[in-house]
């Protein structure tokens, strides 16, 4: 079977499995999750290699070594599994590879986490704060009702790129090993890619590489959100596109601004802007020129855009499959 055809079949299988069943809680309780396995290795290497008394250059080199070692192990295992499936199952290999790869996509779990914020916030502010604490890094007690709603929508937009579009893109390009490589870098960035005294030098390579590999996915995620807005009443694809072109480059992240601006414009909101992490105020640009007073209903509208964008992505991959066949 041609390589690209195999990766596309694997990707469609993974999307279907993840949409239908997600990552079952029983499996997580029994063996954990690929991200937790990667996280354990990244944490162990950091404890061993990241010595604060060393000069920044030495710590950077150690961070490069740790990231390279983690990638070699993770991608090596994925490549062995890929080769075994191809040799033993041949034309049906995409079925087992798709099931394995489904654990690397977060369509269902992202939807569920953000929906819980809308449900909690509809009850009372504390319910919304308790739910948002599971998906963002800022202090929930510092957030009022509109800020909780904005944080949920921002997280949905950014994680649509990082947790759905990017692993799907690299899976379609490189199969299971490609998706594992992306997830390894992204997990390393989330754990050690922080601008702090402890991680600033050691996590430099993880942060920079994560920025680089998310460039195509963030732009594609914005395009999917703009396209989804075309099909939903009350959403504006024109304003979504305008917000991307005008505001995305003003975000402190080279990638997060693209899907966030697209979502803000589609919903007529303002997202991002100044916010607090651990008591430290981050002065960021506003995405969109709408209202900042977001409500639970806006989270629901954002989730509808998200569902349609996921469907458009799957449809585009299915069309590519038909073309290859």
Protein Blocks (a to p, Z undefined) as FASTA:
>chain_A
ZZklmmmmmmmmmmmmmmmnopafklmmmnopfklmmmmmmmmmmmmmmcfkbcfklmmm
mmmmmmmmmmmmmmmmmmmmmmmmmmmnmmmmmmmmmmmmmmmpcklmmmmmmmmmmmmm
mmmmmlmmmmmmmmpcbdfklpcfklmmmmmmmmmmmmmmmmmmmmmmmmmmnommlmmm
mmmmmmmmmmmmcccfklmmmmmmmmmmmmmmmmmmmmmmmmmmmmmmmmpghiafklmm
mmmmmmmmmpmbfklmmmmmmmmmmnopaeejiddeehiacddddedjbdfbdcfklmmm
mmmmmmmmmmmmmmmmmmmmmmmZZ
